[in-house]
Amino acid sequence: MNTARESPLTALGSLRRHWWVWVAAALALAKLALLRAQPIYAIGNAIHDDQLFLKLARSIADGQWLGPYDNLTLAKGPVYPAFVALNHFLGLPLRFTEELVYIAACALAVRALRPLALAGWACLLVFATLLVNPLTYEGQEMTRILRQHLTVPFALLVCAALVGLALRRDRGFVARLPWALLFGLTLGLFWLTREEGIWILGMVAFLSALAFSPLAIGPARGRTLALLLSAVAAAAAPYLTVASLNERHYGWFGPSEFHARDFRDAYGALVRVRVGPQYPYIAVTREAREAIYSVSPAFAELRPFLEGKIGYDWADGTAFHREERQIAAGWFMWAFRDAVAAAGHYSSAREALAFYRRIADEVNRACDQGRIPARGPRSGFAPPWHPEHAAAIRHGVPLFLRGAFDFSGFEPNPPESIGTDDEVRIFRDITHDRISPAPRATYIELPAQRRLDAAKLDLLRWLGRNIGPWLTSLIVLAHLAAFVRFVQLVRARQFSWPFAFAVGAWAGGAGSSRSTSSSTRLRSRTSMPRPTRRRSRCCSSSPCWSPSMPRAPGMRRWRRPLGAPASSLPASRAQRGRPASA
């Protein structure tokens, strides 16, 4: 009877202890409600990005894996299309489901810190800081059908899993196993979502060493090995599944053709050639192509297309006349693939990759024999270095750093959609979501809903533009607290393993952030004729020295480059039907 009388008091005490959970849930619901004001920004002619993901998702939903094979079928990882297909099956609005995934990642990040026995306000601070990340409700790109809707939560989950594993180093095997599996699975999915996911490997290697090394000493060595093998198996499972399905349907065992050695070698061989004038943003100049035609019969098959309509459509029209057909490095890989398809070599994956191997072998042989001026052997898509790149990057660094904390130009309202009814129909059909008004498509005016959405967007705009100073203050306070803690440990001549792990997490995160921001700046400054309007993300290198503080969430640069009025910027790649590298 005493137990019965005490149970309500026990429940009330539990509610008081976990008050922050209810506040966090209320914040998550509020954000979901606000984001329903954001329709999808549909770009009907983005055949290499938004529309491609939707077509692949429709094929998956129809039970045909990625559909009929062509030059775009295996161009990008299938994880995001599979996610869109699953959401289509569930019948939920796509933006709603994408935000649910991010909220779940935020919650697991807080859960990973549980062994620290943080106060409720600290847990709420961690969750709220991640939740209100303006990256997740920016209107220009986060309302598009692009892969960052998964790469952001996957990256957060990878870090959370490693932190959760490290903080449970003194727990049993069963307590640590879920975190090891989560780490492996999310890392595997992340790798299959974007082709340039190598930026995360530095942080993963650093944190993995810190998370597993204390467990590899003494009698725990066997259990640590089992955890590592479990993580490896979880990471390999998505890769093997996708590669097996690709082999079954297309005759090639691999996740994406951008990972295929044949294609990477062929592109690298073309970039080797150094003939005629060298331009900062052109990896394979027209002069180089003309020289390659004479030494590679395989590449010569592409001449009618690269020097014809395909080359004209992809040519840079800002620094050159389009008739010159000088194709920027960021677009040449797509022009190259389109030309191979037009030449009839995409009947199967094996035939396409064999053709790329022929080009690689013929061009490399000519370069090695001195029949054509060339750089050293290359493979992959990194553009050749040009002296002008250094000045461009130096000019971009201050802008990038300023933009990392300047949200004054933040805008959550998506642009008008692009396309006719036929072009945007697939967006409505597969996403189960609204799209922003398209001038060339049918639009039904809903006045009451429009007024409500406008009020929600005003609130999101205010939040996005005013959160920068708060995040900056939080970062500064975290570093001050870390310094004070460091002084305390030095004076007491003590060693704190959680503090050491936090410092390691900061170092790993800082290294990955620098490589990410550097690669973003390098790509925009070396592969495009002008800095692209795609706003670069900054996975902040600000952290956490203190175990109670997470790394600051990713942030974006919102402004166009100084001195570049809107009228002087080239049309966006999306509006020209070109890939957004997303």
N, C-alpha and C positions, 0 to 999 in steps of 0.2 A: 504493500500500500504506500509505503514511503517513496518507493521508486516511481509509482504512478503519480504521486503528488509532485515529485521533483522533476519529472520529465518536461513539463512546460517551461520550468525555469532553466533547465539544461538547454532546451531548444532556444530560449531567449538569449542565453549567454553565448551560444554558438553564433546566433545572428549578430550579436554585438561584436564578437571577435572578428567576424567576416563581413563587417559592414562595407568594406571597400569593394568586395566582390559585387555587391548589389549596385554600388555606385558605378563600377566599371561596366556592368551589364547595361545600366541606364545610358551611359555615355555611348556604348556600342550601338544600342538601339537608336539613339538620337542621330548618330552619324549615318546609319542606314537610312533613316527617314530623310535626312538632308540630301543624301546622294541620289534619292529617287527623283530629285529635281534635275539631274543631269541626264539628258538623253544621249544616245550614242551618236558620235560624229561619223557618219557613213560616207566613205569615199568610194563611189561606185567604180572608178577606173583604176583603183590601187590593186592591180592584178598580181603584184609581187608581194603584197602585204595583207591588208584587211580582207580583201575578197579571196585571196588564196587560202587564208586560214579558214574562212567560212566554207569554201568549196571542199577543202579537205575534211572539215568537220561533217559536212553533209554526206560525203562518201563513207566516212566511218559510221555515221548514224544509219546509213543504208546497208551496212554489213559488207562493204566493198573495200575495206581498209582505206587506202589513200586515193582510190579511184584509178582511172586509166593513166598509164604512164606517159609523161612528157617531161620537158625540161624543168618544170616547176614542182613535180610530184615529190621528189626527194631533195628539194633545194633547202628546206628548213626542217627543223626538228618537229616531230609529230605530237609532242606532249600537249602543247596548247590547243591544237585542233581536237585532240582527244578529249581535253577538258571541256571545250565548247560543245562537242558532241554529247558528252555526258549531261551537261546542263540542258541541252536541247531535249534529251530524253526525259529529264526531270520536269521540264516545262517552266522553269524559273527564269526571271529576267537575268540576263547575263551579268550586268553590272552589279546586281544584288549578290549573286553567287561569288563573283570575284572578290567583292569586299568581305564576304563571309570568310573566305580563305585567308585574307590578310588579318582579319580580327582573330581567327583561330591561331595564326602564327604569333600575334602579339600576346595572346593568352598563354601559349606554350612557352614563350620567352620569359614571362613572369613565373610560370610554374618551374622553370629550370632553376630559378634563384631560391626556391623554397628552403633548401638546406641552410641558407644564411639566416633564416628566422627573421626576415625583415618585418618591420612594423607595417601595419595596414596602409598608412599614408605613403610609405616608400613603395609598396607594391602598386598602389594606385598611381603614383607619379610615373613609375616605369611604364605601366600600361597606357596611361593617358598620353605620355610623350610619344610613344610609338603610334598610338591611334590617330592623333591629330596631325601626323606627318603630311604636310601639304602635297607631297609627291602623289599621294593616293587620290586626290580629288582635283588635280590640275585639269583644265578643260581642253587644252589643245591636243594632248596625246593620250591622257589617261581615259578619255572617252572613246578612243578608237579601239579597234579589234587588233591589239598588239600584245606581244608576249611579256611585256613588263608586268602585266597583271599577275603573272605567276613567278617571274624571276625575283621580284622583290620579296614576296613571302617565302619563297624557297631559300633565298640567301639568309633571311632572318632565321628560318628554322634550322639551317645548317649550323649557324653560330649558336643558337639556343641549345641544340642537341649537344654540342661540344661542351658548352658551359654546364649543362645539366649532368653530363657524364663526369666532368672534372670535379664538380662539387659533391658528387656521390662516390668519390674514390674509396671511402672507407665503408661503403655499403656492400651488400652481398651481390652476387652475380645477377640474380633475378631483378634486383632494383636497378641495376645499371643496363641490363639488356635492352629495355625499350628505348633508351636514349641512344644506344649504339645503333639500333635498327633505324631509328628516326634519322640519325646522322647519315647513314649509308643511303637510305631510300631518297631523302631529299637532295643529297648531293648527286645521285644518279639521275633524278628527274631534272635537276637544274642543268646538268651537263647536256641533256637531250632537249632542253627548251631553247637554248641559244647556242650558236656555233662558237662565239667568242667568249665562252664562260671561263677561259683560262685565268682571268683576273682573280677569281676567288681562290685559286689553288694556293697562293702564298699564305693567305690567312688560314686556310684549312690545314696546311702543313704545320704552321706555327702552333695553332691551337691544338691540333691532334697530338703533337709532341708533348705539349704541356699537359694535356688531358690523360694520355696513356702512359707516359714515362713513369709517374709515381706508382703506377699499378704493376709495373713490370719488374719490381724488385721483390725478392724473397718468394714465399709460397704462393703469392697471388699471380705469379708469372703465367701459369697455365690458364687461369680464368681470363687474364688480360688477352692472351692469344685467342681465346675463344671469342671474346668481345670483338677483337679486330677482324677475325674471320667472319663474324656475323655482320659487321658493318660492310665488309667487302662484298659479301654475298647479297646484302640488301642493295648496294650500289650497282652491282652487276645485273641484278634481276631486270630492271627496266631496259638496260642496254640490250641484253640477250633477247628479251621479248620483242623489242622493236626490230632488231637486226634479223631475227628469225622470221618475223612477218614480212619484212622487206624481201628476204630471200625467197620466201614462198610465193609472193605475188609478183616480184620484179626480177628475181634471179640474182640479187646481190646482197651479201651479208654485211650490213652496215647501217648506221642510223640516218646519215645525211650525206649527200654527195659532197658537201663542203668539208666533210671529214675525210673523204676518199683521197688516198695518196695520188691516184692518177690525175684527178682534177687539180689538186694543189700543185703537183709537179708541172702540169701543163701551164698553169697560170704563172708560176714562178719562172718557167723557161721563157715565156714571152717578156716578162719584166726584165730578164737578164739583158736583153738586146739593147744596145746603146748606139743608135744611129741618128744623125741629125741633131737639131737643137733639143735641149732638155728643158721641159717646162715643169714648174713646181707641182702642179696638180694632175699631171698626165703621166701615168705609169707606163703605158704602151702608146707611144705617139703614132701618128699616121705614117711618118717616115720609117719608124721601126717596123710597122706592119708591112709596108712595101718591101722592106729588106727581107723580112721573114717569109713572105710569099715565095721568094726566089730560092729558098733553101729547104722549105718544108712543103712537100706536095699535099700533105694533110691540111695544113693551115691554109694553103692556097685555095682549097675548096670553099673556104669561108669568104673569099674576097668579094664575090658578087653581093654578099649580104652586109659585111662590115663596111664596104665602100658604097653600099646602096641605101635602101630605106632604113634598115635596122641601124646602121651607123649614123644616119642623119637623125633618126628619132632619139638616139641616146647621146648625141653630140652636145658638148657644152656650147651654149649660145651666149655666155656672158663675157668670156675672155677671148673667144674666137668667133668667126663666122661659122654657122652650123654647117655650111657647105664644106668646110675644111675637115669635118668629121674627127675632131680631136675630142676624145671621150675621157671624162674625168675618171680617176682611179676608182672612186667609189661606185661608179656605174659600169665600168668596163667588164667586170666579171659577169654582169647580167647580159650585157650586149654580146659577150663571148658565147654564153650559153644559148641565147636566142639564135645566134648565127649557126651554131652547131645543130640546133633543132631544125632550122630552116634548110640546112644542107642534108637533112634526112637521116641523121645519126642518133635519133632518140626513139628508135623502135623498141629498145630494151635498155635496161641499165648496163648490162654487160657490153652492149655495142657502144653506148655512149662513153663509158669509161675506157674501153679499148681505143676509141678514137682519140680521147684525151692523152692516153699513153703514147700513141703514135706521134702526136704533136710534141709532147715532152721529149721523146727520144730524138726526133728529127732536129728540133731546135737546139737541144743541148749538145748533140753531136756536132752540129755546125758551129756552135759557140766554142766548144772544146778544141775543134780543129782549126780555129782561127779564120773560118770563112766569113765570119760576121763579127763586128765589134761587140763585145759583151762584158758584163760584170761577172762576178764569181757565181757559182751555182746557187740557185735559190729554189725554195719551195714554199708555197703559202701565199698569203694575200697582203703582206706588209708592203707598202709602197716604197720605192727607192728614195733615199734621202737626197734632198736638194738644199743648197745653202740658204735659200729664202725661207725654208721651214723654221730655222732657228729664230729668226726675227719674228715670224708670225706667232710662234709659240710663246716667245717672251712677251709679245704684246697681249696675248690671250690670257696669260697667267693672272695678272692683276684683275682683269675683267672677271675671270672665273672665280677668284677668291672673293671679290666684292659681291658677285652674284650669289655665292653660296649662302650669304646671310642677308641678302636684300630681297625682300618679297614684295616690294612696293608695286611691282607690275603684275602681281599674281592675278590670274583670271580663271575662275572655275567654269564660266559659261562656255560651252563648246561652240565652234564656228558652225555656220550653215553646212548642211550635208551637200555632197556633190553627186549629181547623177540624175538620171531619169527614173521613172517608176520601175522599169525593167532592171536597171542597174542597182537600185537600192532595195529591191524586193527581197533578195537573199538576206540582207541585214535584218529586216523585220521577221523573216521566216525562221531563221536559225537562232537568233538571239532571244526571241520572245520579249523584246524590249522596244522602247520608243526610239526614234531617231530624230535628230534635230531637223528643223524645216529645210527642205531642199527646194530651191527656186524652180527647178525643172521637174519636180515630182509633186504628186498630189499631197496636199496638207490640209488637215481638218482642224480648224480653229477651235480651241477649248478654253474660253476666257477664264473661267474660275480656276482651272488647273494651271493656266499660264500665270495668273496672279500669285497663286501659292508657290509655284516654282520660282518665280522672280524673288519672292521674299526669302526662300531657302537659299538661293544663289547669292543674294546679298549677304546673308549670314556667313556662308562659306567664304565669300570674298573677304569679308572683314576678318574672319579667323585666319585665313591664309596670309593676309598682309600684315597682321599684327603679331603673329606667332614667332617671327624671326628674332626680335629682341629678347623674347622670353627664352628661346632655345639658346641664344648666345650667352645669356646670363647663366643658364643652367650649365653650359659647358665650362664657363670660367669658374663657377663655384665648384664643379667636379674636380678641376685641376688644382684649385686651391686646397680642397679637402685632401686630395691625393698628396700634395706636397707636405701638408701638416702631418698626415699619417706616416709619410716617409721619414720625416724628422723624428717623430716619436719612436719609430722602429730603430733608427740609427742610434738614438740616445740610449734606448733600452737594450741595445745589442741583441735584438730579437729577430727571428725570421718568421714571416707570416706567409704561408703558402697561398692563401686566397689573394693576398696583396700581390704576390709574385705572379699569379695567374692573371690578375687584372692588368698588371703592367704588360705581360706578354700579349694579352688580348688587345690592349691598346697598340702595341708595336705591330702586331699582325694586321690589325684593322687599318692602322695608318699606312702600312706598306701597300696593302691591297687598294686602299683609297687613292694613294698616290699613283699606283699603276693604272687604276681605273680612270682617274681624272686625266692622267697623262695620255693614256690611249685614246680617250675621248677627244682631247684637244688635238692629239697627233692626227687622228682620223679626220677631224673636221678641217684641220689646217693643211693636211698633206694630200687628201683625197678629193677635196671639193674646191672649185674655183674661188668660192668665198665661204666664210664660216656659215654653216648651214643654220637654218632657223629651228632645226630640231634642238631643243634646249637640253644641254648636257646635264646629266645627273651627277651629283657629288655624294658618294657614300662617305659621310663625314668621318674624318680621321680623329674627331674629338671623342673621347671616350669617357672610358672609365677606368680611372685609376682605382677608385673605391669599388669594392665588390657590390655595393648597393646601388651603383649608378650604371645603367646600360650605355652603350654607345649612342650618340645622338643619331636620330633617324636620317635617312638619305634626304638630301635637299637638292634643289634645282637652280639653275640660273634662269631668271625670268626675262632679262632684258636682251634686246638685240645689241650687237657690238656698237660701241661708241662711234659716232660719226657716220653711222649707216642709217639714213632715214628709210622709212618703210618703203618709199617709192623706189629706192635704189636697190633693194634686195631682189634677187631672182625669185620667180614663182617657186612655191614649195614643191618638193619632189612628189609629194602625194598628189598635188593638183595636176602635175604633169604625168601622173601614172607611173612614177618611178619608185623604187623600193625605199622605205624609210629605215632600212637596216634594223628592223625591230622583230 
